[in-house]
Amino acid sequence: MKIALLGYGVVARGVAQLIEENKELIKQRIGEYIEISYVLVKSFKSDCPYKQSTDINEIINSDCDVVCELIGGVDSAYEYIKKALDKNKHIVTANKALLSKHKASIENSLKDGQYFGYEASVAGGIPIIKIIKEGLSANRFLSLKAILNGTSNFILTKMQNDNLNYDDALKMAQELGYAEANPYLDVSGFDAAHKLNILASLAYGVDAKEENLLVQGIENIDKLDFYFAKEFDYCIKLLAIAKENNGFLELRVHPTFISKDNILASVNYSKNAILIDDNALGDSLYYGAGAGGKQTASAILSDLMQINIRKNRKMLGYETKSNMAILQKENIVTKYYLRMKVLDKIGVLKEIASFMSDENISIDSLMQRANSKDEKNIFIITHKASEIAINKLISKLEKCSFIKDKINLIRIEE
């Protein structure tokens, strides 16, 4: 089998290394060697032992059987994949942003016999795509709750365990190579949202758009939130959640309070985990390394080997797509934690309670902590309320003179 690598970064190098290390094992299992015949580069690299080209057309017009798209991004990657599909090449990719945006269009471009592998796009070395498409294919999915971004999970773990503030935890993640110089996609929640979008298409047969998802990042999480979490036996995780709700599908990614007894509470540092609840197994957990060159390469090699086994599988798993509608973000209902800095004066709590009553939001728990002579922090857990109600409440409160900073919100998952 001849393959072309588009890109020669960390993941592509990991693929090349694993092919060399396991070449005899691979031949034993699929009956042939995997040979890297071309590498697409922006400029020629002296440390690349394979045939290089800066021209995508030269590569897709070659005799390679498979194009491995490992350049990242969306627009160029999509253009290259479409060209390769037109030339009847099989495709393997690790590009979650591309799939989140163009998965349906790509599937519609596939010809009979073309294979499109994307195991490496979600959760790195955890074979969650195959688990959902194959191992659990007969089951009805009730919910998926997942930690899908190792960078944000590392930051939150350091804040919780070592009492670091957000900026210091992020700096440590960057120094250790878990976070990029520009960590926006990771800490904003959008990396996890891309992955959730892919999983939702598999588990529920929907073609969700990115704008359908409720997405909130971890940038505003404060040490004070962990102080409150400890008091109430919670931990804070960036969760990606898909679940049925009265015939609709909720899709959301956000920092979440979960009980310390929740199995996902023990998933720390850069690890990923997917907790699936279905109508046959009940809860099942899939845990492991969610990133890394060699771990991602493992998933890519798995897809390459599958080409010899299942050339006619549908990309998104099912012949018939679901009619399930995506629940509008503003109609999501959950419990909320609110942290607000207020003037320490008589009547503030009464005003806050009045605003909450106006939006039909009730208080489950409340705690106060002095911040200075004139200010205090108020921590509130609400009973269940809708997104539209909680956002109206925050908008009204932040216009009040007694509120001294932006109100922080974390959703609670039970």
N, C-alpha and C positions, 0 to 999 in steps of 0.2 A: 504494500500500500504506500503510495507516494503522497506526502502532505506538503502544503505550503503554509508557512507561518507568516501571518501579517503582524509585524512587530517583532522586536527582539528585546523586550524588557524582562522584568523579573519573572513573570509567569511563563513567557516563551522560553526563557532559559531553563526554567524548571521543567518544562515539557521536554526539551532537548536532553536534559540530564537524565530524566526518568526513562526516556526511550532507550538511551544508551545503557543505563544500569539494568534494565529489565528486558533487554531485547530478546534474549533466548526464552524467557518466560512468556513474553508476548507472542512469539512465534509458536510456542507450544500450545497456547490457548486459542489462537485464531488462524494458525496455519501459514502465516507469512510475517516477514519483518515489516516494521513501520520505518519508512525512509523519509527524511526531511530533504525535499528536492529544491526548495526555494525559500528565501526569507525576504519579505518586503521591509525595507528600511528607508528612513528619511535621508540618511547619508551612510556611506559604506563604513562598516565596523571592522577593525583589524582583528578583533577577538572572536569574530563569528566564522566558524569553519565551514559554513554552508554557502551555497550559491546565493548571491544577493542581487536584489534589483530594487530600484526606486520607482518602477513602473508597474502598477497593478495590472495593466493589460497584458504585459509580458508574462506575468505569473498565471493569470487565469486562462491564457491561451496555451499554457504549457500542458504537459501530460500528467500533472498532479491529479490525484483522485479527490482530495479533500482540501478545503481551504479552512484554516484555523484562524479566526479573526480574534486578535489579541491586542489591538491598538487602542481600544477604549473609545470614549466619546460616542456621538450618535450619528451625525450627518455623514462623515466620510465612511464610517463603518457600514452604515446602511447602503450607501452607494456601492461599496465594494462587494457586499454580500449579494445585492441584487444582480450585479454583473456576473458574479460567480455562479449564481443560480441559473442565470440565462445560458451559461456554458455547461450546464448539467453537472456542476461540482457538488459534492456533499459539503455541508457546513458544520463546523463546531465552533462555539463561541463561549466566552465567559462574560459577555457584555450585558449586564442587567439593565442599564439605562436604555440601551437600544431596544431590548425586548419589551420593556415596560411601555415604550412608545409605539413600537412597530410590529409587535408579535403577530397580530391578526393579518396585517399586510404581507408579512413574510410568509406566513402559512399559506396564504392564498397564492403565493408565487411558486410554491413547491410543485414539482412535477412528480408523476408516479415513479417510485423507486428512489427519489432523493431523500437523503437523511439529514435532519437538522438536529444537532445535539447541543444542549445548553445546560447540562448538569452543573457545570462550574459557575453558573451565573448566580446561584443562590447557595449560601452557607458553605462555600468552599469545598472542603473534603467530605462533608456530610452528604450522602447520596439521597437528598430529600426529594429531588425530582422523580427519580425512579421509584422511591417509596410510595409517593402519591399516585403516580401513573400506573404502577404495576402492583406493588405489594398490597396497597389498600384500594385498588381500583373498584372493588365490588361494594365498598362501604360508603355510607352517607356521612359527609363531614358536617359536624355540628359547629366546631370552632377550631381555629388555629391561633395559638398565642405563641409568639416567637421573639427571641433575641437574635437579631439578624445583623447587627453591626458591632464588630469587636472593638472598634475605637471608642464609641460612646459607652459600651459596657465596661471597658477598662477605666475610663474617666469616672464613671459613677461608682465603680468598685473602690477606686482610690479615695474618692470623696467620702464614701461610707466607712471604709476600714481604717483610713489614715487621717481622717478629719482634714483633708485638703480642701481648699476652695477650688472653684471651677478652673480659674486661670492656671493655677499651679498644677492641677491634675492634667490639663490639656498640654501644658509645656512638657510634663514628664512623658506623656504619650507621644509627643513629637520627638523628643530626645531618644526614645526607645524604638522609634520607627513604626509605632502603631497608628500615628496620625500624620497626614500630609502637612506641608507648610501652610497650605490653604485647606483647613479641615471642614469646609462648609458642608459638603455633601454628607459627611458622617454625622456631624453634631446637629445639623438641621433636621435630621430624620428622613431626608429624601433618598439616601442610599437604601435604607431599610424599606422605604415605601416602594421603590422600584422592585425590590425582591418580593415584597408582599403581593404586589400586582401580578407577578409571574405565578406565585403559588395560588393565588385566588383563581386565576384562569384555569389552572389544573384541577383544583379541588372542587370548584363550583361551576366551571364551564362558562364563565362570564368574560367579556372583553371590557374590563374596566379602564377608564381613562385616568391619567394621573390626577386630574382636577376633581375626580370623584372621591379621592381619599382625603380624610382629615389628617393633617400632618403638623406636628409640633416637635421642635427640637429640645435639646437639653441645655441650651446656652444660658437660660435664666435660672437654672437650679442653683440653690445657695446652701451653704453649710447649715443654715437655719432650718431648711427643709429636712435635712437628715436628723437634726435635733428632734424635730417633731416626729419623724418616722420612727426613731428609736423609742420615743415615749409611748407610741401606740403599736409597737411590734410590727412595723412595716419595713420594707426596703423599697428602694426606688430603682426601677428598670425602664429602659426605653423598649417598649413592647410594640410589636407589629401584630395587629389583631384582625382576624376575619371571622365573622360568626353570623349565623342565621338569626334573624330577628323578625318574627311574625311574617315570614314570606319574603322579607327583604334581606339584603346582605350588607352588614356593616364592614367597612374597611377603614382602619385607622392606625396611625403610628404616633405615639406620644409618650412622654415620661409617665410612669404609672406607679401608684402605690400598690404593692401586693404584700400579702401576709408573709412574714418570715417563714411560715410553714409551707408556703407554696413551693413546689419543686423547682420553679424557675428562679427562686430567690437564691439558690445555691450555685447558679451559673455566673461565674465571676471572671473578671479580667477580660481577655480577648476571645473567650469561648463563645460559641453560638449554640442555640438550642431551639428546637421546634416542638411544642406540646400540642398534639392533635387529639381532639375528642371526636370519635365517630360512633355510629350506632352499633358497631360490632365489637370493637376492642375496648371501647371506652377511652380512657386516657392512655396515650403512648408518647414517649419522649425520645427525641433524636438529638444527640449531643456530640460536639466535637469541635475541631478547629475550623473556624469560618473563613479564614484567609491564610495567605502565605503562598509563596511560589510553588513549593513542592506539593502542598495540600491541594491547591487549585489545579496543578498539573495532573494530580491523581484523577480528578474528575474529568479533565479533558481527555486523558488517555482512555478512561472508561468509555467515553462517547466514541472515540475513534475505533475502539475494539467492537463496539456495538454495531458499527456499519456492516460488519460481516454477518451479523446475527439478525438485525431487524431493519432492513432497508426501507420497509414500507410502512413503518409506524407513523401515525399522525403526530405532528409537532406538539400540539396542545392536548393530546391524549384522547379526546373523544370525537366521535363522528358528528354527534349532535350537540349543539351548544345550548346552554340553559336559557330559559326565559326569566330567570330570577333577576329582579331589578336591584340596583344598588341603592341602599338607604341614603337619602340626602344627609349630608354632614350635620346640618342644623337640627335634624330629628333624632340624632343619637342621644340616648338616655343613659346616664351613669351617675355615680356619686363623684363629688369633687372635693379637693382640698384647696383652700385659698389661704395665701399668706399676704397680709397687708400691714404696712407701716402707717400708723395713725398718730394724730395728736393725742396726748394723754390728758383728756378732759372729760368732764361729765357730759353724758348724752350721746357720745359717739356710738356706743354699742346699740343704743336705742335707734339711732338713725340707720345704722347698717341693717338691723333687724327689720326696720320698716321697708327699706329698699328690697330686701329679700322677700318679704311678704308680698310686695307689689308684683314680683315675678313668680310667686307661688313656689318659692324655694325655702325649705325648712332646714334648721340646723340640727345635725346629729351630735357633733362634739365641738367644743370651743375651748381654746386655751390662750392665755395672755402671757407676755413676757416683756418686762421693761427693757427698753432699748437705750434710753437716756433720760434725763430729767423731764423732758417735755414730750417724749415720744415713746411708743410701745409697739410691739409686734402682736398682731392678733392672728391666730391660726384657727381656721374653721373647717370642719368636715360637714358637708351637706348630706341630706338625704338625696335620693335620686331626682335628677332634674334633666332637662333637655339642654343641648348645646345652645340653642337660640335663647333660652332663658338665662343661662349662666353668662353668655356674652353680653346680653342686655344689662344684666346686673353689674358686670365689671365696667362696662362703658359708663353707666350712670355714676357708680362709685368713684371712678377715677376723675370725674369732673368736680368732686366735692373737695372743699378746701382742707378738710381734716385728713384726707388721704395724702401721704407725703412721698409716695413712690409708686411705681407701677405694681399692680397686684399680680402675684404669681399664682398660677393655676396648675395643678397636677390632677389627672384623673385617677380614679381608684377602680381596680378590677378585682372582683370577688368571685 
